[in-house]
Amino acid sequence: MGDAEIDEEEGGLPAAEGGGGTSPIIKWLLYVAGAIFGIIIVAIISMVVAKQTATSTFTQMKNVALVKPPPPLANYNFTEEFRINTSDKGEAHFVKMKLAFGIAKEDQTLSAELAERNAQMRDLINLIVGRKSKDELINIEDQLDLREEIKAQVNHILSEGKIQEVYFTEFIVN
């Protein structure tokens, strides 16, 4: 009886009464069941998030499809093509382009102002393109940036309205 009392005082169970604890096989089965339960929970959460994301993407695409295209613009075409030397050092390169502006159809005052400022706009476009190198004009992204730069600079000098688009009807870099 002395040994059983010592075990109880030390916080342990008496040796004869304990029964030996949980089997290692049961412990492993509990771990496997917990892992399977965790995987199932992660899979369910992933499916719910994926479904919500797909639904919101579809809704956004549906909203974009419902927007009507803008009305067609009137064009102001430059009668002569542009031939502009690039800023490249050493080897000479030039840009040959034909240019048109998109303006609102009903804006006759802007059309008249564009006709009056033709020489001023040609000079401005020559300065903008002339300070670019060949490498800055080859890529599509660079050409789109050039369009935006031309549009911003031309709109800055106009007083009767704004151009809405710049079109390159021909664009050759040599």
C-alpha positions in Angstrom: 0.0 0.0 0.0 2.9 2.3 0.5 3.9 2.3 -3.2 0.3 3.2 -4.3 0.2 6.1 -1.9 3.5 7.4 -3.1 2.3 7.3 -6.8 -0.9 9.2 -5.8 1.0 11.8 -3.9 3.3 12.4 -6.9 0.3 13.0 -9.1 0.4 9.7 -10.9 -2.2 7.0 -10.9 -1.8 3.9 -8.9 -0.2 1.2 -11.0 -2.8 -1.5 -10.4 -5.9 0.8 -11.1 -4.6 2.8 -14.2 -5.3 0.3 -17.0 -2.2 1.6 -19.1 -3.7 4.6 -21.0 -4.8 5.1 -24.7 -3.6 2.7 -27.3 -1.1 4.1 -29.9 -3.4 2.9 -32.7 -6.3 4.9 -31.4 -4.0 8.0 -31.2 -3.0 7.6 -34.8 -6.6 7.1 -35.9 -7.6 10.3 -34.1 -4.7 12.2 -35.9 -5.8 10.9 -39.3 -9.4 11.7 -38.6 -8.4 15.3 -37.6 -6.3 15.7 -40.7 -9.1 14.5 -43.0 -11.6 16.8 -41.2 -9.1 19.7 -41.8 -8.7 19.0 -45.5 -12.5 18.8 -45.9 -12.9 22.2 -44.2 -10.2 23.8 -46.4 -11.8 22.3 -49.6 -15.3 23.6 -48.7 -13.9 27.1 -47.9 -11.9 27.1 -51.2 -15.0 26.2 -53.2 -17.1 28.9 -51.6 -14.5 31.6 -52.2 -14.0 30.4 -55.8 -17.7 30.5 -56.5 -18.0 34.1 -55.1 -15.0 35.3 -57.1 -16.4 33.8 -60.3 -19.8 35.3 -59.7 -18.4 38.8 -59.1 -16.2 38.5 -62.2 -19.2 37.5 -64.3 -21.2 40.4 -62.9 -18.4 42.9 -63.8 -18.1 41.4 -67.3 -21.9 41.6 -67.7 -21.9 45.3 -66.7 -19.2 46.1 -69.2 -21.2 44.4 -71.9 -24.2 46.5 -71.2 -22.4 49.8 -71.8 -23.3 51.2 -75.2 -20.4 52.2 -77.5 -19.8 55.9 -77.9 -21.1 57.6 -81.0 -18.7 57.9 -83.9 -16.6 60.9 -84.1 -16.0 63.3 -86.9 -12.5 63.4 -88.3 -10.2 66.3 -88.9 -7.5 65.0 -91.3 -4.2 66.7 -92.0 -3.9 67.0 -95.7 -0.2 66.5 -95.8 1.8 63.6 -94.2 4.4 64.2 -91.6 8.1 63.4 -92.2 10.0 64.0 -89.1 13.6 63.2 -88.2 14.1 61.4 -84.8 16.5 62.5 -82.1 18.8 59.5 -82.6 22.5 60.3 -82.6 24.8 58.8 -85.2 22.4 56.9 -87.5 19.7 59.0 -89.0 16.1 57.8 -88.7 12.8 59.4 -89.6 9.1 59.0 -89.0 6.5 59.1 -91.8 2.9 59.4 -90.5 -0.5 60.5 -91.5 -2.6 61.9 -88.7 -6.2 62.6 -88.0 -8.1 63.9 -84.9 -11.4 62.6 -83.7 -13.8 65.4 -82.6 -17.5 65.6 -81.8 -19.6 65.7 -84.9 -21.7 68.7 -84.0 -18.7 70.9 -83.0 -18.3 73.2 -86.0 -16.4 75.8 -84.0 -13.7 73.3 -83.1 -13.5 72.3 -86.8 -13.0 75.9 -87.8 -10.4 76.4 -85.1 -8.5 73.3 -86.1 -8.4 74.6 -89.7 -7.1 78.0 -88.5 -4.4 76.5 -86.3 -3.2 73.9 -88.8 0.3 75.3 -89.1 0.6 75.7 -85.3 -0.5 72.1 -84.7 1.9 70.7 -87.3 4.8 72.6 -85.7 3.7 71.2 -82.3 3.5 67.7 -83.6 6.9 68.0 -85.3 8.5 69.1 -82.0 6.8 66.3 -80.0 7.8 63.5 -82.4 11.2 65.1 -83.2 12.5 64.7 -79.7 11.7 61.0 -79.6 14.3 58.3 -80.6 13.6 55.4 -82.9 13.4 53.1 -79.9 10.8 55.3 -78.3 8.5 55.0 -81.4 8.7 51.3 -82.3 6.5 49.7 -79.6 2.7 49.9 -79.6 2.7 51.1 -76.0 5.0 54.0 -77.0 2.8 54.9 -79.9 -0.2 55.0 -77.6 1.7 57.2 -75.2 2.6 59.4 -78.2 -1.1 59.7 -79.1 -1.9 60.8 -75.6 0.9 63.3 -75.5 -0.1 64.8 -78.9 -3.8 65.0 -77.7 -2.8 66.7 -74.4 -0.5 69.3 -76.1 -3.0 70.1 -78.9 -5.9 70.4 -76.4 -3.7 72.8 -74.4 -3.6 75.3 -77.3 -7.3 75.0 -78.4 -9.9 77.4 -77.0 -13.1 76.3 -78.8 -13.2 72.6 -77.6 -11.1 69.5 -77.3 -10.0 66.7 -79.5 -11.1 63.4 -78.2 -8.9 61.0 -80.2 -5.7 61.0 -82.2 -5.5 58.5 -85.1 -2.4 57.4 -86.9 -3.7 56.4 -90.3 -0.1 55.6 -91.3 2.9 55.3 -89.1 6.3 54.2 -90.4 9.6 54.4 -88.5 12.7 54.1 -90.7 
